[in-house]
Amino acid sequence: MDETSVLHATKTLVDYDPLLGSLLVLALAGIVALFLWAKSLLKQLTQSQANHLEDVRKYADEGASTRAIVSANTEQIRSTGEHVAKMFELARTHHETTSRLFDFVKERMRHQ
């Protein structure tokens, strides 16, 4: 059905009964408008879903990188804690050794 046949059919309806033909043409125009509006809403919904899915993927990627950063920081904190514990142990051992050395020197000095 081409444009000229639609126009001819419309003109025939309007010529046959001006009121009924006009109402029918308006009803058909309304149906076409509703169809186009529904199609537009469907397109917006599809685009909205695509945008939402893209946002979800972006936030998931950001979450994964954040988890990796937190994991690396946790490992660094654990390692630093181990080093600090070793330093305290070394300081304690050094203090004990130095204390024994001073005690030894004092004892030697007393016997001389």
MOPAC internal coordinates of N, CA, C and O (Angstrom, degrees):
PM7 1SCF
backbone

  N    0.0000 0     0.00 0     0.00 0    0    0    0
  C    1.4451 1     0.00 0     0.00 0    1    0    0
  C    1.5239 1   107.62 1     0.00 0    2    1    0
  O    1.2310 1   120.05 1   -58.49 1    3    2    1
  N    1.3146 1   117.51 1   121.51 1    3    2    1
  C    1.4566 1   120.20 1  -178.19 1    5    3    2
  C    1.5268 1   110.10 1  -100.60 1    6    5    3
  O    1.2310 1   121.31 1    -1.01 1    7    6    5
  N    1.3004 1   115.10 1   178.99 1    7    6    5
  C    1.4635 1   121.85 1  -174.21 1    9    7    6
  C    1.5309 1   112.52 1   -64.98 1   10    9    7
  O    1.2310 1   119.94 1   140.56 1   11   10    9
  N    1.3214 1   117.73 1   -39.44 1   11   10    9
  C    1.4741 1   120.23 1  -178.24 1   13   11   10
  C    1.5196 1   111.28 1   -67.41 1   14   13   11
  O    1.2310 1   119.83 1   143.71 1   15   14   13
  N    1.3251 1   117.93 1   -36.29 1   15   14   13
  C    1.4655 1   119.15 1   179.27 1   17   15   14
  C    1.5281 1   110.92 1   -70.25 1   18   17   15
  O    1.2310 1   120.06 1   145.70 1   19   18   17
  N    1.3395 1   117.50 1   -34.30 1   19   18   17
  C    1.4648 1   120.84 1   176.57 1   21   19   18
  C    1.5223 1   109.53 1   -66.32 1   22   21   19
  O    1.2310 1   120.70 1   135.08 1   23   22   21
  N    1.3294 1   116.27 1   -44.92 1   23   22   21
  C    1.4665 1   119.75 1   178.53 1   25   23   22
  C    1.5260 1   111.10 1   -63.38 1   26   25   23
  O    1.2310 1   120.08 1   139.67 1   27   26   25
  N    1.3144 1   117.44 1   -40.33 1   27   26   25
  C    1.4662 1   121.42 1   179.05 1   29   27   26
  C    1.5302 1   110.55 1   -64.53 1   30   29   27
  O    1.2310 1   120.14 1   137.20 1   31   30   29
  N    1.3367 1   117.35 1   -42.80 1   31   30   29
  C    1.4645 1   120.77 1   179.03 1   33   31   30
  C    1.5214 1   110.54 1   -64.46 1   34   33   31
  O    1.2310 1   120.50 1   138.85 1   35   34   33
  N    1.3434 1   116.66 1   -41.15 1   35   34   33
  C    1.4604 1   120.77 1   178.25 1   37   35   34
  C    1.5185 1   110.89 1   -62.96 1   38   37   35
  O    1.2310 1   120.49 1   134.75 1   39   38   37
  N    1.3335 1   116.67 1   -45.25 1   39   38   37
  C    1.4679 1   121.18 1   179.64 1   41   39   38
  C    1.5232 1   110.46 1   -62.59 1   42   41   39
  O    1.2310 1   120.15 1   140.95 1   43   42   41
  N    1.3235 1   117.31 1   -39.05 1   43   42   41
  C    1.4656 1   121.31 1   178.78 1   45   43   42
  C    1.5207 1   110.61 1   -63.94 1   46   45   43
  O    1.2310 1   120.15 1   137.14 1   47   46   45
  N    1.3591 1   117.31 1   -42.86 1   47   46   45
  C    1.4646 1   120.72 1   178.80 1   49   47   46
  C    1.5234 1   111.51 1   -64.02 1   50   49   47
  O    1.2310 1   120.76 1   134.81 1   51   50   49
  N    1.3314 1   116.15 1   -45.19 1   51   50   49
  C    1.4606 1   120.06 1  -179.10 1   53   51   50
  C    1.5261 1   110.14 1   -65.79 1   54   53   51
  O    1.2310 1   119.63 1   140.87 1   55   54   53
  N    1.3236 1   118.31 1   -39.13 1   55   54   53
  C    1.4651 1   121.34 1   178.82 1   57   55   54
  C    1.5264 1   110.98 1   -67.66 1   58   57   55
  O    1.2310 1   119.75 1   144.51 1   59   58   57
  N    1.3247 1   118.08 1   -35.49 1   59   58   57
  C    1.4621 1   121.87 1  -177.36 1   61   59   58
  C    1.5289 1   110.46 1   -68.17 1   62   61   59
  O    1.2310 1   121.13 1   128.05 1   63   62   61
  N    1.3571 1   115.44 1   -51.95 1   63   62   61
  C    1.4634 1   120.09 1   177.61 1   65   63   62
  C    1.5241 1   106.59 1  -143.64 1   66   65   63
  O    1.2310 1   119.95 1   -77.03 1   67   66   65
  N    1.3254 1   117.70 1   102.97 1   67   66   65
  C    1.4661 1   120.41 1  -173.72 1   69   67   66
  C    1.5349 1   113.59 1   -55.95 1   70   69   67
  O    1.2310 1   119.69 1   138.01 1   71   70   69
  N    1.3141 1   118.20 1   -41.99 1   71   70   69
  C    1.4611 1   120.23 1  -177.61 1   73   71   70
  C    1.5324 1   111.14 1   -71.73 1   74   73   71
  O    1.2310 1   120.22 1   128.83 1   75   74   73
  N    1.3266 1   117.19 1   -51.17 1   75   74   73
  C    1.4598 1   121.51 1  -179.91 1   77   75   74
  C    1.5297 1   111.20 1   -64.49 1   78   77   75
  O    1.2310 1   120.22 1   137.88 1   79   78   77
  N    1.3124 1   117.19 1   -42.12 1   79   78   77
  C    1.4687 1   120.85 1   178.70 1   81   79   78
  C    1.5157 1   111.55 1   -62.80 1   82   81   79
  O    1.2310 1   120.54 1   136.94 1   83   82   81
  N    1.3444 1   116.58 1   -43.06 1   83   82   81
  C    1.4722 1   120.26 1   178.93 1   85   83   82
  C    1.5209 1   110.70 1   -64.63 1   86   85   83
  O    1.2310 1   120.41 1   137.68 1   87   86   85
  N    1.3385 1   116.82 1   -42.32 1   87   86   85
  C    1.4647 1   120.00 1   178.39 1   89   87   86
  C    1.5279 1   111.24 1   -63.73 1   90   89   87
  O    1.2310 1   120.86 1   139.70 1   91   90   89
  N    1.3243 1   115.96 1   -40.30 1   91   90   89
  C    1.4606 1   119.99 1   178.87 1   93   91   90
  C    1.5260 1   111.19 1   -65.26 1   94   93   91
  O    1.2310 1   120.61 1   137.84 1   95   94   93
  N    1.3261 1   116.44 1   -42.16 1   95   94   93
  C    1.4695 1   120.23 1   177.83 1   97   95   94
  C    1.5205 1   110.07 1   -63.72 1   98   97   95
  O    1.2310 1   119.97 1   137.38 1   99   98   97
  N    1.3419 1   117.66 1   -42.62 1   99   98   97
  C    1.4708 1   120.82 1   177.93 1  101   99   98
  C    1.5328 1   110.88 1   -64.14 1  102  101   99
  O    1.2310 1   120.38 1   140.26 1  103  102  101
  N    1.3312 1   116.88 1   -39.74 1  103  102  101
  C    1.4627 1   120.42 1   178.29 1  105  103  102
  C    1.5264 1   110.79 1   -63.78 1  106  105  103
  O    1.2310 1   120.16 1   136.38 1  107  106  105
  N    1.3208 1   117.30 1   -43.62 1  107  106  105
  C    1.4683 1   120.51 1   177.70 1  109  107  106
  C    1.5256 1   110.95 1   -64.00 1  110  109  107
  O    1.2310 1   120.80 1   139.19 1  111  110  109
  N    1.3419 1   116.07 1   -40.81 1  111  110  109
  C    1.4709 1   119.45 1   177.64 1  113  111  110
  C    1.5290 1   109.97 1   -63.18 1  114  113  111
  O    1.2310 1   120.58 1   140.71 1  115  114  113
  N    1.3397 1   116.49 1   -39.29 1  115  114  113
  C    1.4661 1   120.47 1   177.21 1  117  115  114
  C    1.5155 1   112.03 1   -63.91 1  118  117  115
  O    1.2310 1   120.63 1   138.89 1  119  118  117
  N    1.3315 1   116.41 1   -41.11 1  119  118  117
  C    1.4697 1   120.49 1   178.22 1  121  119  118
  C    1.5240 1   110.40 1   -63.37 1  122  121  119
  O    1.2310 1   120.67 1   136.80 1  123  122  121
  N    1.3225 1   116.32 1   -43.20 1  123  122  121
  C    1.4713 1   120.15 1   177.84 1  125  123  122
  C    1.5237 1   110.15 1   -62.81 1  126  125  123
  O    1.2310 1   120.54 1   137.20 1  127  126  125
  N    1.3519 1   116.56 1   -42.80 1  127  126  125
  C    1.4673 1   120.28 1   179.40 1  129  127  126
  C    1.5315 1   110.38 1   -62.74 1  130  129  127
  O    1.2310 1   120.05 1   136.82 1  131  130  129
  N    1.3306 1   117.52 1   -43.18 1  131  130  129
  C    1.4667 1   120.80 1   177.51 1  133  131  130
  C    1.5245 1   111.86 1   -62.53 1  134  133  131
  O    1.2310 1   120.74 1   138.99 1  135  134  133
  N    1.3147 1   116.19 1   -41.01 1  135  134  133
  C    1.4629 1   120.58 1   177.95 1  137  135  134
  C    1.5316 1   110.45 1   -61.54 1  138  137  135
  O    1.2310 1   120.61 1   133.71 1  139  138  137
  N    1.3359 1   116.44 1   -46.29 1  139  138  137
  C    1.4693 1   119.99 1   179.89 1  141  139  138
  C    1.5303 1   111.03 1   -65.21 1  142  141  139
  O    1.2310 1   120.81 1   142.08 1  143  142  141
  N    1.3430 1   116.05 1   -37.92 1  143  142  141
  C    1.4631 1   120.16 1   179.01 1  145  143  142
  C    1.5321 1   110.20 1   -65.22 1  146  145  143
  O    1.2310 1   120.36 1   135.30 1  147  146  145
  N    1.3361 1   116.92 1   -44.70 1  147  146  145
  C    1.4699 1   121.06 1   178.39 1  149  147  146
  C    1.5249 1   110.75 1   -62.42 1  150  149  147
  O    1.2310 1   120.55 1   139.80 1  151  150  149
  N    1.3184 1   116.56 1   -40.20 1  151  150  149
  C    1.4657 1   120.88 1   178.30 1  153  151  150
  C    1.5282 1   110.14 1   -63.37 1  154  153  151
  O    1.2310 1   120.52 1   138.91 1  155  154  153
  N    1.3372 1   116.61 1   -41.09 1  155  154  153
  C    1.4625 1   121.47 1   178.24 1  157  155  154
  C    1.5301 1   110.71 1   -63.62 1  158  157  155
  O    1.2310 1   120.53 1   136.13 1  159  158  157
  N    1.3411 1   116.60 1   -43.87 1  159  158  157
  C    1.4660 1   119.86 1   178.23 1  161  159  158
  C    1.5217 1   111.80 1   -62.39 1  162  161  159
  O    1.2310 1   120.79 1   138.93 1  163  162  161
  N    1.3072 1   116.10 1   -41.07 1  163  162  161
  C    1.4605 1   120.48 1   178.77 1  165  163  162
  C    1.5295 1   110.98 1   -63.22 1  166  165  163
  O    1.2310 1   120.60 1   139.92 1  167  166  165
  N    1.3275 1   116.45 1   -40.08 1  167  166  165
  C    1.4644 1   120.46 1   178.29 1  169  167  166
  C    1.5261 1   110.29 1   -65.52 1  170  169  167
  O    1.2310 1   120.33 1   137.87 1  171  170  169
  N    1.3442 1   116.97 1   -42.13 1  171  170  169
  C    1.4634 1   120.43 1   178.33 1  173  171  170
  C    1.5233 1   110.80 1   -63.58 1  174  173  171
  O    1.2310 1   120.51 1   138.47 1  175  174  173
  N    1.3297 1   116.63 1   -41.53 1  175  174  173
  C    1.4578 1   120.85 1   179.21 1  177  175  174
  C    1.5226 1   110.86 1   -63.01 1  178  177  175
  O    1.2310 1   120.60 1   135.97 1  179  178  177
  N    1.3113 1   116.45 1   -44.03 1  179  178  177
  C    1.4619 1   120.89 1   178.89 1  181  179  178
  C    1.5270 1   110.35 1   -62.33 1  182  181  179
  O    1.2310 1   120.56 1   136.62 1  183  182  181
  N    1.3413 1   116.54 1   -43.38 1  183  182  181
  C    1.4660 1   120.46 1   178.98 1  185  183  182
  C    1.5235 1   110.36 1   -65.99 1  186  185  183
  O    1.2310 1   120.56 1   140.15 1  187  186  185
  N    1.3296 1   116.53 1   -39.85 1  187  186  185
  C    1.4618 1   120.67 1   178.57 1  189  187  186
  C    1.5269 1   110.90 1   -62.68 1  190  189  187
  O    1.2310 1   120.54 1   137.78 1  191  190  189
  N    1.3276 1   116.58 1   -42.22 1  191  190  189
  C    1.4652 1   120.09 1   177.93 1  193  191  190
  C    1.5238 1   111.01 1   -64.93 1  194  193  191
  O    1.2310 1   120.32 1   140.47 1  195  194  193
  N    1.3170 1   117.00 1   -39.53 1  195  194  193
  C    1.4690 1   120.41 1   178.72 1  197  195  194
  C    1.5258 1   110.34 1   -64.67 1  198  197  195
  O    1.2310 1   120.42 1   137.36 1  199  198  197
  N    1.3435 1   116.81 1   -42.64 1  199  198  197
  C    1.4623 1   120.49 1   178.14 1  201  199  198
  C    1.5235 1   111.03 1   -63.22 1  202  201  199
  O    1.2310 1   120.84 1   137.98 1  203  202  201
  N    1.3362 1   116.00 1   -42.02 1  203  202  201
  C    1.4618 1   120.05 1   179.39 1  205  203  202
  C    1.5301 1   110.74 1   -63.31 1  206  205  203
  O    1.2310 1   120.47 1   136.45 1  207  206  205
  N    1.3178 1   116.70 1   -43.55 1  207  206  205
  C    1.4601 1   120.60 1   178.79 1  209  207  206
  C    1.5309 1   110.89 1   -62.49 1  210  209  207
  O    1.2310 1   120.55 1   140.62 1  211  210  209
  N    1.3187 1   116.55 1   -39.38 1  211  210  209
  C    1.4660 1   120.37 1   177.52 1  213  211  210
  C    1.5286 1   110.40 1   -64.03 1  214  213  211
  O    1.2310 1   120.29 1   137.79 1  215  214  213
  N    1.3510 1   117.04 1   -42.21 1  215  214  213
  C    1.4652 1   120.61 1   177.51 1  217  215  214
  C    1.5221 1   111.10 1   -62.88 1  218  217  215
  O    1.2310 1   120.30 1   137.95 1  219  218  217
  N    1.3318 1   117.02 1   -42.05 1  219  218  217
  C    1.4655 1   120.60 1   179.54 1  221  219  218
  C    1.5237 1   110.23 1   -61.60 1  222  221  219
  O    1.2310 1   120.51 1   136.36 1  223  222  221
  N    1.3219 1   116.63 1   -43.64 1  223  222  221
  C    1.4756 1   119.51 1   178.36 1  225  223  222
  C    1.5232 1   111.12 1   -63.62 1  226  225  223
  O    1.2310 1   120.66 1   138.60 1  227  226  225
  N    1.3386 1   116.35 1   -41.40 1  227  226  225
  C    1.4651 1   120.18 1   179.99 1  229  227  226
  C    1.5273 1   110.15 1   -62.38 1  230  229  227
  O    1.2310 1   120.28 1   133.38 1  231  230  229
  N    1.3482 1   117.07 1   -46.62 1  231  230  229
  C    1.4562 1   119.98 1  -179.53 1  233  231  230
  C    1.5250 1   111.58 1   -67.43 1  234  233  231
  O    1.2310 1   119.98 1   146.92 1  235  234  233
  N    1.3137 1   117.65 1   -33.08 1  235  234  233
  C    1.4669 1   120.50 1   176.35 1  237  235  234
  C    1.5253 1   110.36 1   -65.36 1  238  237  235
  O    1.2310 1   120.55 1   138.23 1  239  238  237
  N    1.3353 1   116.56 1   -41.77 1  239  238  237
  C    1.4657 1   120.13 1   177.49 1  241  239  238
  C    1.5228 1   110.70 1   -64.40 1  242  241  239
  O    1.2310 1   120.65 1   137.73 1  243  242  241
  N    1.3449 1   116.37 1   -42.27 1  243  242  241
  C    1.4612 1   119.83 1   178.19 1  245  243  242
  C    1.5241 1   110.47 1   -64.12 1  246  245  243
  O    1.2310 1   120.48 1   141.59 1  247  246  245
  N    1.3413 1   116.68 1   -38.41 1  247  246  245
  C    1.4612 1   120.86 1   178.22 1  249  247  246
  C    1.5172 1   111.52 1   -63.94 1  250  249  247
  O    1.2310 1   120.75 1   139.91 1  251  250  249
  N    1.3255 1   116.17 1   -40.09 1  251  250  249
  C    1.4662 1   120.01 1   179.24 1  253  251  250
  C    1.5245 1   110.50 1   -65.19 1  254  253  251
  O    1.2310 1   120.44 1   137.45 1  255  254  253
  N    1.3283 1   116.76 1   -42.55 1  255  254  253
  C    1.4686 1   118.94 1   179.62 1  257  255  254
  C    1.5252 1   110.46 1   -68.20 1  258  257  255
  O    1.2310 1   120.28 1   143.96 1  259  258  257
  N    1.3340 1   117.07 1   -36.04 1  259  258  257
  C    1.4659 1   120.07 1   177.39 1  261  259  258
  C    1.5213 1   110.45 1   -64.77 1  262  261  259
  O    1.2310 1   120.47 1   137.55 1  263  262  261
  N    1.3453 1   116.71 1   -42.45 1  263  262  261
  C    1.4697 1   119.62 1   177.64 1  265  263  262
  C    1.5254 1   110.85 1   -61.77 1  266  265  263
  O    1.2310 1   120.18 1   140.96 1  267  266  265
  N    1.3268 1   117.26 1   -39.04 1  267  266  265
  C    1.4665 1   120.46 1   178.90 1  269  267  266
  C    1.5276 1   110.46 1   -64.72 1  270  269  267
  O    1.2310 1   120.54 1   138.80 1  271  270  269
  N    1.3313 1   116.57 1   -41.20 1  271  270  269
  C    1.4693 1   120.56 1   179.18 1  273  271  270
  C    1.5227 1   110.18 1   -64.84 1  274  273  271
  O    1.2310 1   120.39 1   134.78 1  275  274  273
  N    1.3405 1   116.85 1   -45.22 1  275  274  273
  C    1.4653 1   120.62 1   179.63 1  277  275  274
  C    1.5261 1   110.26 1   -62.50 1  278  277  275
  O    1.2310 1   120.25 1   139.44 1  279  278  277
  N    1.3143 1   117.12 1   -40.56 1  279  278  277
  C    1.4613 1   120.84 1   178.81 1  281  279  278
  C    1.5289 1   110.85 1   -62.94 1  282  281  279
  O    1.2310 1   120.76 1   136.10 1  283  282  281
  N    1.3333 1   116.16 1   -43.90 1  283  282  281
  C    1.4703 1   119.97 1   178.73 1  285  283  282
  C    1.5287 1   110.74 1   -64.04 1  286  285  283
  O    1.2310 1   120.50 1   138.02 1  287  286  285
  N    1.3346 1   116.65 1   -41.98 1  287  286  285
  C    1.4662 1   119.82 1   179.11 1  289  287  286
  C    1.5252 1   111.24 1   -65.42 1  290  289  287
  O    1.2310 1   120.45 1   140.95 1  291  290  289
  N    1.3267 1   116.75 1   -39.05 1  291  290  289
  C    1.4632 1   120.62 1   178.09 1  293  291  290
  C    1.5224 1   110.34 1   -62.78 1  294  293  291
  O    1.2310 1   120.43 1   137.16 1  295  294  293
  N    1.3134 1   116.79 1   -42.84 1  295  294  293
  C    1.4688 1   120.91 1   178.01 1  297  295  294
  C    1.5274 1   110.39 1   -63.45 1  298  297  295
  O    1.2310 1   120.35 1   139.40 1  299  298  297
  N    1.3237 1   116.95 1   -40.60 1  299  298  297
  C    1.4632 1   120.62 1   179.29 1  301  299  298
  C    1.5312 1   110.31 1   -65.47 1  302  301  299
  O    1.2310 1   120.23 1   138.77 1  303  302  301
  N    1.3258 1   117.16 1   -41.23 1  303  302  301
  C    1.4681 1   120.55 1   178.42 1  305  303  302
  C    1.5261 1   110.24 1   -64.11 1  306  305  303
  O    1.2310 1   120.14 1   137.35 1  307  306  305
  N    1.3329 1   117.33 1   -42.65 1  307  306  305
  C    1.4625 1   120.88 1   178.26 1  309  307  306
  C    1.5261 1   110.41 1   -60.84 1  310  309  307
  O    1.2310 1   121.01 1   134.63 1  311  310  309
  N    1.3266 1   115.67 1   -45.37 1  311  310  309
  C    1.4619 1   120.63 1   179.99 1  313  311  310
  C    1.5298 1   110.83 1   -63.22 1  314  313  311
  O    1.2310 1   120.73 1   137.20 1  315  314  313
  N    1.3238 1   116.22 1   -42.80 1  315  314  313
  C    1.4651 1   120.21 1   178.63 1  317  315  314
  C    1.5231 1   110.23 1   -63.13 1  318  317  315
  O    1.2310 1   120.39 1   139.04 1  319  318  317
  N    1.3273 1   116.86 1   -40.96 1  319  318  317
  C    1.4691 1   120.69 1   177.29 1  321  319  318
  C    1.5158 1   111.53 1   -60.47 1  322  321  319
  O    1.2310 1   120.25 1   138.42 1  323  322  321
  N    1.3254 1   117.14 1   -41.58 1  323  322  321
  C    1.4682 1   120.76 1   177.66 1  325  323  322
  C    1.5284 1   110.85 1   -63.72 1  326  325  323
  O    1.2310 1   120.49 1   138.21 1  327  326  325
  N    1.3393 1   116.67 1   -41.79 1  327  326  325
  C    1.4653 1   119.69 1   179.35 1  329  327  326
  C    1.5300 1   111.08 1   -64.84 1  330  329  327
  O    1.2310 1   120.50 1   138.95 1  331  330  329
  N    1.3221 1   116.65 1   -41.05 1  331  330  329
  C    1.4667 1   119.79 1   178.89 1  333  331  330
  C    1.5277 1   109.68 1   -64.23 1  334  333  331
  O    1.2310 1   120.12 1   138.47 1  335  334  333
  N    1.3241 1   117.37 1   -41.53 1  335  334  333
  C    1.4669 1   120.39 1   178.07 1  337  335  334
  C    1.5259 1   110.45 1   -61.83 1  338  337  335
  O    1.2310 1   120.11 1   138.77 1  339  338  337
  N    1.3306 1   117.39 1   -41.23 1  339  338  337
  C    1.4708 1   120.86 1   177.52 1  341  339  338
  C    1.5251 1   110.90 1   -64.45 1  342  341  339
  O    1.2310 1   120.59 1   140.69 1  343  342  341
  N    1.3432 1   116.47 1   -39.31 1  343  342  341
  C    1.4704 1   119.41 1   178.96 1  345  343  342
  C    1.5244 1   110.66 1   -64.58 1  346  345  343
  O    1.2310 1   120.02 1   138.30 1  347  346  345
  N    1.3533 1   117.58 1   -41.70 1  347  346  345
  C    1.4591 1   120.12 1   177.37 1  349  347  346
  C    1.5248 1   111.03 1   -63.60 1  350  349  347
  O    1.2310 1   120.70 1   138.67 1  351  350  349
  N    1.3207 1   116.27 1   -41.33 1  351  350  349
  C    1.4641 1   120.19 1   178.13 1  353  351  350
  C    1.5328 1   110.41 1   -63.06 1  354  353  351
  O    1.2310 1   120.67 1   137.49 1  355  354  353
  N    1.3217 1   116.32 1   -42.51 1  355  354  353
  C    1.4636 1   120.57 1   177.78 1  357  355  354
  C    1.5249 1   111.01 1   -63.36 1  358  357  355
  O    1.2310 1   120.62 1   136.97 1  359  358  357
  N    1.3404 1   116.43 1   -43.03 1  359  358  357
  C    1.4706 1   119.73 1   178.89 1  361  359  358
  C    1.5262 1   110.32 1   -64.11 1  362  361  359
  O    1.2310 1   120.18 1   138.08 1  363  362  361
  N    1.3331 1   117.27 1   -41.92 1  363  362  361
  C    1.4653 1   120.71 1   178.84 1  365  363  362
  C    1.5281 1   110.28 1   -63.14 1  366  365  363
  O    1.2310 1   120.47 1   134.73 1  367  366  365
  N    1.3289 1   116.71 1   -45.27 1  367  366  365
  C    1.4635 1   121.02 1   178.71 1  369  367  366
  C    1.5271 1   110.57 1   -62.60 1  370  369  367
  O    1.2310 1   120.92 1   137.44 1  371  370  369
  N    1.3307 1   115.84 1   -42.56 1  371  370  369
  C    1.4695 1   120.14 1   179.06 1  373  371  370
  C    1.5303 1   109.91 1   -62.85 1  374  373  371
  O    1.2310 1   120.66 1   138.43 1  375  374  373
  N    1.3297 1   116.35 1   -41.57 1  375  374  373
  C    1.4627 1   120.36 1   179.85 1  377  375  374
  C    1.5259 1   110.32 1   -64.06 1  378  377  375
  O    1.2310 1   120.41 1   136.10 1  379  378  377
  N    1.3212 1   116.82 1   -43.90 1  379  378  377
  C    1.4700 1   120.38 1   178.84 1  381  379  378
  C    1.5260 1   110.81 1   -63.05 1  382  381  379
  O    1.2310 1   120.54 1   136.23 1  383  382  381
  N    1.3224 1   116.58 1   -43.77 1  383  382  381
  C    1.4692 1   120.75 1  -179.58 1  385  383  382
  C    1.5248 1   110.32 1   -64.47 1  386  385  383
  O    1.2310 1   120.71 1   134.74 1  387  386  385
  N    1.3237 1   116.24 1   -45.26 1  387  386  385
  C    1.4703 1   120.54 1   179.86 1  389  387  386
  C    1.5220 1   109.99 1   -63.60 1  390  389  387
  O    1.2310 1   120.68 1   139.00 1  391  390  389
  N    1.3057 1   116.30 1   -41.00 1  391  390  389
  C    1.4595 1   120.70 1   179.45 1  393  391  390
  C    1.5283 1   110.64 1   -62.98 1  394  393  391
  O    1.2310 1   119.97 1   136.58 1  395  394  393
  N    1.3184 1   117.66 1   -43.42 1  395  394  393
  C    1.4619 1   121.32 1   177.63 1  397  395  394
  C    1.5303 1   110.89 1   -63.98 1  398  397  395
  O    1.2310 1   120.84 1   139.93 1  399  398  397
  N    1.3292 1   116.00 1   -40.07 1  399  398  397
  C    1.4629 1   120.13 1   179.40 1  401  399  398
  C    1.5246 1   110.54 1   -62.85 1  402  401  399
  O    1.2310 1   120.76 1   134.75 1  403  402  401
  N    1.3494 1   116.15 1   -45.25 1  403  402  401
  C    1.4675 1   118.93 1   178.52 1  405  403  402
  C    1.5255 1   111.14 1   -63.51 1  406  405  403
  O    1.2310 1   120.76 1   140.15 1  407  406  405
  N    1.3422 1   116.15 1   -39.85 1  407  406  405
  C    1.4655 1   119.49 1   177.36 1  409  407  406
  C    1.5309 1   110.43 1   -62.26 1  410  409  407
  O    1.2310 1   120.33 1   138.85 1  411  410  409
  N    1.3226 1   116.98 1   -41.15 1  411  410  409
  C    1.4582 1   121.71 1   178.55 1  413  411  410
  C    1.5289 1   110.58 1   -63.16 1  414  413  411
  O    1.2310 1   121.07 1   134.57 1  415  414  413
  N    1.3380 1   115.55 1   -45.43 1  415  414  413
  C    1.4708 1   119.75 1  -179.31 1  417  415  414
  C    1.5266 1   109.90 1   -64.18 1  418  417  415
  O    1.2310 1   120.17 1   136.66 1  419  418  417
  N    1.3291 1   117.28 1   -43.34 1  419  418  417
  C    1.4676 1   120.26 1   179.24 1  421  419  418
  C    1.5334 1   110.77 1   -61.46 1  422  421  419
  O    1.2310 1   121.05 1   137.88 1  423  422  421
  N    1.3201 1   115.60 1   -42.12 1  423  422  421
  C    1.4584 1   120.41 1   179.72 1  425  423  422
  C    1.5302 1   110.44 1   -63.89 1  426  425  423
  O    1.2310 1   119.77 1   139.11 1  427  426  425
  N    1.3086 1   118.05 1   -40.89 1  427  426  425
  C    1.4669 1   122.43 1   178.85 1  429  427  426
  C    1.5206 1   110.72 1   -66.44 1  430  429  427
  O    1.2310 1   121.84 1   142.56 1  431  430  429
  N    1.3354 1   114.08 1   -37.44 1  431  430  429
  C    1.4632 1   118.15 1  -178.97 1  433  431  430
  C    1.5346 1   110.22 1   -68.21 1  434  433  431
  O    1.2310 1   120.30 1   146.79 1  435  434  433
  N    1.3114 1   117.04 1   -33.21 1  435  434  433
  C    1.4520 1   121.20 1   179.48 1  437  435  434
  C    1.5284 1   111.13 1   -68.26 1  438  437  435
  O    1.2310 1   120.29 1   143.75 1  439  438  437
  N    1.3077 1   117.04 1   -36.25 1  439  438  437
  C    1.4546 1   121.77 1  -176.81 1  441  439  438
  C    1.5126 1   112.43 1   -81.91 1  442  441  439
  O    1.2310 1   119.11 1   172.78 1  443  442  441
  N    1.2436 1   119.31 1    -7.22 1  443  442  441
  C    1.4709 1   120.09 1  -179.10 1  445  443  442
  C    1.4766 1   112.84 1   -87.34 1  446  445  443
  O    1.2310 1   120.10 1   180.00 1  447  446  445

